[in-house]
């Protein structure tokens, strides 16, 4: 037996009563891009930290192995932060943009 379908879809909704900003804010394109400027800067900074600490960790692996563990651990931490910023900046989600 086929399940009868309806023309409507009921979904739960949540309204944030303590939101400081409106849920649908109108902004210009430049305003939207400049809102992500911090993520662009952090992404570049964390990538530099990751590369420097990874190279330092490889060098320390052959000279002082105990410090290499900390350097490679810090490199993986900054890689995770870089990857998160890359996800936020490069996400292909849909936005509502006022024109």
C-alpha positions as CSV (number, residue, x, y, z in Angstrom):
1,X,0.0,0.0,0.0
2,X,1.2,3.5,-0.8
3,X,1.4,6.1,1.9
4,X,-0.8,9.1,1.1
5,X,1.2,12.3,0.7
6,X,0.1,15.7,1.7
7,X,0.8,19.1,0.1
8,X,2.3,20.6,3.2
9,X,5.3,19.9,5.4
10,X,5.3,20.5,9.1
11,X,8.6,21.4,10.6
12,X,9.5,22.6,14.0
13,X,10.6,26.2,14.3
14,X,12.6,28.0,16.9
15,X,12.4,31.7,17.6
16,X,15.2,33.2,19.6
17,X,13.7,35.9,21.8
18,X,17.0,37.1,23.2
19,X,18.7,37.6,19.8
20,X,20.5,40.9,19.7
21,X,20.5,41.2,15.9
22,X,17.5,40.6,13.6
23,X,17.4,37.2,12.2
24,X,17.2,38.5,8.6
25,X,19.5,41.5,8.3
26,X,19.9,43.5,5.2
27,X,23.4,44.3,4.2
28,X,25.4,45.4,1.2
29,X,27.8,43.1,-0.5
30,X,30.8,44.9,0.9
31,X,29.3,44.7,4.4
32,X,28.8,41.0,4.1
33,X,32.4,40.4,2.8
34,X,33.9,42.7,5.5
35,X,32.1,40.6,8.1
36,X,34.3,37.7,7.1
37,X,37.5,39.7,7.1
38,X,38.5,38.4,10.5
39,X,38.2,34.8,9.2
40,X,40.4,35.6,6.2
41,X,43.1,37.1,8.4
42,X,42.9,34.2,10.9
43,X,43.1,31.7,8.1
44,X,46.3,33.2,6.8
45,X,47.8,33.5,10.2
46,X,47.0,29.9,11.3
47,X,48.4,28.6,8.0
48,X,51.7,30.3,8.6
49,X,51.8,29.0,12.2
50,X,51.0,25.5,10.9
51,X,53.8,25.5,8.3
52,X,56.4,27.0,10.6
53,X,55.6,24.6,13.5
54,X,55.5,21.6,11.1
55,X,58.9,22.4,9.7
56,X,60.3,23.0,13.2
57,X,58.8,19.7,14.3
58,X,60.5,17.8,11.5
59,X,63.8,19.5,12.3
60,X,63.4,18.7,16.0
61,X,62.5,15.1,15.2
62,X,66.1,14.5,14.3
63,X,67.7,16.7,17.0
64,X,65.5,16.8,20.1
65,X,62.7,14.3,19.7
66,X,61.0,15.3,23.0
67,X,60.3,18.8,21.7
68,X,59.3,17.5,18.3
69,X,56.2,16.0,19.9
70,X,55.1,19.4,21.2
71,X,55.9,21.2,17.9
72,X,54.0,18.6,15.8
73,X,51.1,18.7,18.3
74,X,50.9,22.5,18.0
75,X,51.1,22.2,14.2
76,X,48.2,19.8,14.1
77,X,46.2,22.2,16.4
78,X,46.8,25.1,14.1
79,X,46.0,23.0,11.1
80,X,42.6,22.2,12.7
81,X,42.0,25.9,13.3
82,X,43.1,26.7,9.7
83,X,40.8,24.0,8.3
84,X,37.8,25.4,10.3
85,X,38.4,28.9,9.0
86,X,38.7,27.5,5.5
87,X,35.3,25.8,6.0
88,X,33.6,28.9,7.2
89,X,35.0,31.2,4.5
90,X,34.7,28.7,1.6
91,X,31.3,27.2,2.5
92,X,28.8,27.2,-0.3
93,X,25.7,27.8,1.8
94,X,22.9,29.9,0.4
95,X,22.5,33.4,1.8
96,X,19.7,35.9,1.4
97,X,21.1,39.1,0.1
98,X,19.3,42.4,-0.2
99,X,19.9,44.3,-3.4
